Amino acid sequence: MKNRILFAAAAALTVSQIAGAQAQPTSEEKHVLKLDDVELNTLIADVSMLTGYTFITHPDVRKVRVSVVSQTPMTSAEVFQVFLTTLRVQGFAAIPAGKDTYRIVPEAIAATEAPTSGQGANAFVTEIFKLDNANAMDVAQQIKPILDSQGQVAANTNTNTLVIVDYASNIQRVRRMIETIDRDQTVTETVALRNVPALEMEAVLNRLQGDPASSGGQTQNARRFVAVASQTSNAILLRGDTASVERARRVALQLDQTEPQRDNIRVIPLNYTDAAEIVPILEQLGQSMAAQRAPSDTSPASQSISHHPATNSLIISGNAETLVAMEKVIAALDVRRPQVMVEAIIVEMSDDTTKELGLQFLLSGTGNSDVPFASTNFSRSAPNLLALTGALVTDAFTDLTTDNPFRDAAISSLTGSSGLTLGFGGQSGDSLFGVILNAVENDTNSRILSTPFGMTLNNATSSLIVGQEVPVTTGQVLGDSNSNPFRTVEREDVGIKLEVTPRIGENDTVRLDIRQEVSSVFGSVGTVTPDLILDKREITASVLADDGEIIVLGGLVEQTDMLRGSKVPLLGDIPVAGRLFRSNGKASVRRNLMVFLRPTIVRSKEDARDLTDQKYLYVRGQELMRGVTPEGSIDHFVADVLGNAGPMGPAASTSR
């Protein structure tokens, strides 16, 4: 009963004080709290009335009783801070939930929902700390003991940051501690070396404290110092705490004090470059280094450079400076060079048109006839009227048992004829007569398509020849009385030739130095000499193209028109009737030659595999179009010769 009376008196006093305070200006409001063993909800209600804040309480709040007594009047802000302290003592916290709104929840829940800022030292807040030098995991272990019982810390090793949730009053202490820990207390020192190569010293010092790869995954931050080699100045850089760096420096100087009987020979196997090509470069480098030595430096500049062809290795002997410089040059030159696939498309189209129209006649007497001999004969026309007449007069076609040159000439003339041939003839008494009309028109269309391609290394020349070696007479000697005659002959390549040197530039541009030649045998010069006429089309150029771009390398359009005519003098000029004494011909030749190129850069084995699969698939597609049986396919051939299923894999052979 007594407690209830005290509580009622305290509540009445509080309400009267609040009512009196509301009559004063807001800036002058002062409040005195005197609550003895009341429910926490009562304090929350009073604070809500004084501050104007809205509070949403957790169900556990009504189970708690508090006592708050103040002797000095306080402002609303001071009352709110006392309220937050009271909540903290009871294991609760106020979490902002909107404008002038708070949620009263247990600390365990508040730790997971704390904002990045709060009012006063007793508010739960979240803060992120970025560490510059210390390791986040190590710092998290060090600050965990000073956090509140409900405070939390999380370390992010990827960003080397800490996320801390705690009361604002404790966050200040945590911040000062982190600033003390996260100081760069390391030192850096450079140790110049005279005898030992820097790379060798780096390996020795790092193994001295344990190699992370061989010590169970020891991290870089757990190492006391780090040693880094500078090959340019042949020095070692040490970084770590003062004591560790000093010990490493003493070790490095002791190892470098004396000129030891050590390995001054390097055997360097090359992976991509021919060792014989590197030797002249290294020899010039050694001579240049010897010429640049200071005049006071009297130490011998002896060096030896050779190569072993069987293993494609370089053997170098010299001082440390020479070895370091040459190793850098070798590392820069012995790199995988990209390749370039150059594909060419050569298209040649030609149209040949020939027209011939000729009339031949013959009139001759035989025996004692007075009829004179008269005839017209044009060599381009067939058959030959004179040959036919000679065979008829000598009865060559009636007597087939004996050889007759007139019959052979007549048969050859008939078999060589083309087009339309009309004629008639006969014998009247002692007179022979005959007429032959020959009309010919030839029209030939042809297209030659060649697709040569080749792959070569960057800055290397690729040469491709597809054709034949044709003998060409270069000289002939006849001795006296035709004794000891001889003839000199050279073989000349006739066909398709492609020589290309690619040079890869910036942005995957390719410069191509190209020599493209297409040649063929046209025929012989004549019937007397065996010399041949060779058709030749050649392009030599330097062009620039992007990776995978198709460009035209060159082209040639040639057209030749030829008019031929033969006639009997005077008679062939007679109007109308003169057509009987003429033979006319017309020939037209048109050629169109175009060359297209496409360079493709091949940088990796995946690029090479894709190009190989593309060409292999093209061959298989052609086989399918021609109906090649599986036993005669390229898959079967590759499996027999190479012992595998080919570039397309096992599925290529089973897909059939």
URZI-V67297 format. One record per residue. N is the residue number from 1. BURIAL is I if it has 9 or more other C-alpha atoms within 8 Angstrom, else O. D_LAST is the distance of its C-alpha to the last C-alpha in whole Angstrom. Layout:
n={N	N}
burial={BURIAL	BURIAL}
d_last={D_LAST	D_LAST}
//
This chain:
n={1	2	3	4	5	6	7	8	9	10	11	12	13	14	15	16	17	18	19	20	21	22	23	24	25	26	27	28	29	30	31	32	33	34	35	36	37	38	39	40	41	42	43	44	45	46	47	48	49	50	51	52	53	54	55	56	57	58	59	60	61	62	63	64	65	66	67	68	69	70	71	72	73	74	75	76	77	78	79	80	81	82	83	84	85	86	87	88	89	90	91	92	93	94	95	96	97	98	99	100	101	102	103	104	105	106	107	108	109	110	111	112	113	114	115	116	117	118	119	120	121	122	123	124	125	126	127	128	129	130	131	132	133	134	135	136	137	138	139	140	141	142	143	144	145	146	147	148	149	150	151	152	153	154	155	156	157	158	159	160	161	162	163	164	165	166	167	168	169	170	171	172	173	174	175	176	177	178	179	180	181	182	183	184	185	186	187	188	189	190	191	192	193	194	195	196	197	198	199	200	201	202	203	204	205	206	207	208	209	210	211	212	213	214	215	216	217	218	219	220	221	222	223	224	225	226	227	228	229	230	231	232	233	234	235	236	237	238	239	240	241	242	243	244	245	246	247	248	249	250	251	252	253	254	255	256	257	258	259	260	261	262	263	264	265	266	267	268	269	270	271	272	273	274	275	276	277	278	279	280	281	282	283	284	285	286	287	288	289	290	291	292	293	294	295	296	297	298	299	300	301	302	303	304	305	306	307	308	309	310	311	312	313	314	315	316	317	318	319	320	321	322	323	324	325	326	327	328	329	330	331	332	333	334	335	336	337	338	339	340	341	342	343	344	345	346	347	348	349	350	351	352	353	354	355	356	357	358	359	360	361	362	363	364	365	366	367	368	369	370	371	372	373	374	375	376	377	378	379	380	381	382	383	384	385	386	387	388	389	390	391	392	393	394	395	396	397	398	399	400	401	402	403	404	405	406	407	408	409	410	411	412	413	414	415	416	417	418	419	420	421	422	423	424	425	426	427	428	429	430	431	432	433	434	435	436	437	438	439	440	441	442	443	444	445	446	447	448	449	450	451	452	453	454	455	456	457	458	459	460	461	462	463	464	465	466	467	468	469	470	471	472	473	474	475	476	477	478	479	480	481	482	483	484	485	486	487	488	489	490	491	492	493	494	495	496	497	498	499	500	501	502	503	504	505	506	507	508	509	510	511	512	513	514	515	516	517	518	519	520	521	522	523	524	525	526	527	528	529	530	531	532	533	534	535	536	537	538	539	540	541	542	543	544	545	546	547	548	549	550	551	552	553	554	555	556	557	558	559	560	561	562	563	564	565	566	567	568	569	570	571	572	573	574	575	576	577	578	579	580	581	582	583	584	585	586	587	588	589	590	591	592	593	594	595	596	597	598	599	600	601	602	603	604	605	606	607	608	609	610	611	612	613	614	615	616	617	618	619	620	621	622	623	624	625	626	627	628	629	630	631	632	633	634	635	636	637	638	639	640	641	642	643	644	645	646	647	648	649	650	651	652	653	654	655	656}
burial={O	O	O	O	O	I	I	O	O	I	I	O	O	I	O	O	I	I	O	O	I	I	O	O	O	O	O	O	I	I	I	I	I	I	I	I	O	I	I	I	O	O	I	I	O	O	I	I	O	O	I	O	I	O	I	O	O	I	O	O	I	I	O	I	I	I	I	O	I	O	O	O	O	I	I	I	O	O	I	I	I	O	I	I	I	I	I	I	O	O	O	I	I	I	I	I	O	O	O	O	I	I	I	I	I	I	I	O	O	I	I	O	O	I	I	O	O	I	O	O	O	I	I	I	I	I	O	O	O	O	I	O	O	I	I	I	I	O	I	I	O	O	I	I	O	O	I	O	O	I	I	I	I	O	I	I	I	O	O	I	I	I	I	I	I	I	I	I	I	I	I	O	O	I	O	O	I	I	O	O	O	I	I	O	O	O	I	I	O	O	I	O	I	O	I	I	I	I	I	O	I	I	O	O	I	I	O	O	O	O	I	I	O	O	O	O	O	I	O	O	O	O	I	I	I	I	I	O	I	I	I	O	O	I	I	I	I	I	I	I	I	O	O	I	I	O	O	I	I	O	O	I	I	O	O	I	O	O	O	O	O	O	O	I	O	I	O	O	O	I	O	O	I	O	I	O	O	I	I	O	O	I	I	O	I	I	O	O	I	O	O	O	O	O	O	O	O	O	O	O	O	O	I	O	I	O	I	I	O	O	O	I	I	I	I	I	I	I	I	I	O	I	I	I	I	I	O	O	O	I	O	O	O	I	I	O	O	I	I	I	I	I	I	I	I	I	I	I	I	I	I	I	I	I	I	I	I	I	I	I	I	I	I	I	I	O	O	O	O	O	O	O	O	O	O	I	I	I	O	O	I	I	I	I	I	O	I	I	O	I	I	I	O	O	O	I	O	O	O	O	O	O	O	O	O	I	I	O	I	I	O	O	I	I	O	O	I	O	O	O	I	O	O	O	O	O	O	O	O	I	I	I	I	I	I	I	I	I	I	I	I	O	O	O	O	O	O	O	O	O	O	I	I	I	I	I	I	I	O	O	I	I	I	I	O	O	O	O	O	O	O	I	I	O	O	I	O	I	O	O	O	O	O	O	I	O	I	O	I	O	O	O	O	I	I	I	I	I	I	I	I	I	I	I	O	O	O	I	I	I	I	I	I	I	I	I	I	I	I	I	I	O	O	I	I	O	O	O	O	O	I	I	I	I	O	O	O	O	I	O	O	O	I	O	I	I	I	O	I	I	O	I	I	O	I	O	O	O	O	O	O	O	O	O	O	O	I	I	O	O	I	I	O	I	O	O	O	I	I	O	I	I	I	I	I	I	I	I	I	I	I	I	I	I	I	I	I	I	I	I	I	I	I	O	O	O	I	I	I	O	O	I	I	O	O	I	I	O	I	I	O	O	I	O	O	O	O	I	O	O	O	O	I	O	I	I	I	I	I	O	O	O	O	O	I	I	O	I	O	I	O	I	I	O	O	O}
d_last={103	104	101	100	103	102	99	100	103	100	98	101	102	98	98	101	100	97	99	102	99	97	101	100	98	94	95	98	97	97	97	98	96	97	95	96	93	92	88	86	85	89	88	85	87	90	87	86	89	90	87	85	82	80	79	76	77	75	76	77	80	82	83	84	88	89	92	93	96	97	101	100	99	95	93	90	88	90	90	86	85	88	85	82	84	85	82	80	83	82	78	77	76	76	73	73	71	72	75	78	76	76	74	76	74	74	73	70	68	70	68	65	66	68	68	68	72	75	79	81	80	80	77	73	71	68	67	65	66	63	64	64	65	65	62	61	61	64	66	65	66	70	71	70	73	75	73	75	74	71	70	67	65	61	60	56	55	53	56	58	60	63	63	66	68	72	75	76	79	77	74	77	77	74	73	76	75	71	73	75	71	69	71	70	72	69	71	69	70	69	69	69	68	69	68	65	62	61	58	59	62	60	58	61	63	60	59	63	62	59	55	54	51	52	55	53	52	56	56	57	60	61	62	65	64	62	61	60	60	61	59	61	65	64	65	64	65	66	66	67	70	73	74	70	70	73	72	69	71	73	70	69	72	73	70	70	74	74	72	70	68	65	61	62	59	55	52	49	46	44	40	39	42	43	47	48	48	50	53	55	54	56	58	60	59	62	64	64	65	68	69	70	71	75	78	79	76	77	74	72	69	67	63	61	57	54	51	49	46	44	44	44	47	50	54	56	60	63	65	63	64	62	59	58	58	56	54	53	52	50	48	48	47	44	42	38	38	35	33	33	30	31	29	31	31	33	34	36	37	40	42	44	47	49	52	55	58	60	63	65	68	70	73	75	78	78	81	84	83	84	81	80	76	74	71	68	65	62	60	57	57	56	57	60	63	65	63	63	66	67	65	67	70	69	68	65	62	65	65	61	63	64	62	63	63	63	61	58	59	59	55	54	55	54	50	51	52	49	50	53	55	59	62	65	67	70	73	77	80	79	77	73	71	68	66	62	60	57	55	51	49	46	43	40	38	36	33	32	30	29	27	29	28	29	30	33	36	38	41	40	39	36	36	33	34	32	34	36	40	42	46	49	52	54	58	59	63	65	68	71	71	67	67	64	62	59	56	55	51	49	45	44	40	39	36	35	36	36	38	38	40	39	41	40	43	44	42	39	40	39	42	40	42	40	41	39	39	38	40	39	42	44	46	49	52	54	54	57	55	52	51	48	48	45	44	43	42	43	43	44	45	45	43	42	39	38	35	32	34	34	37	38	40	42	42	44	45	47	49	51	53	55	58	59	62	64	68	71	74	76	74	71	73	75	74	71	72	71	68	68	69	66	62	60	57	54	51	49	47	45	43	41	39	38	36	35	34	32	33	31	32	30	33	30	27	26	26	25	22	21	22	20	17	18	18	15	13	15	14	10	11	14	11	9	13	14	11	11	9	7	11	12	10	12	10	11	14	15	14	17	19	19	18	16	13	14	16	13	13	11	9	7	6	5	4	0}
//
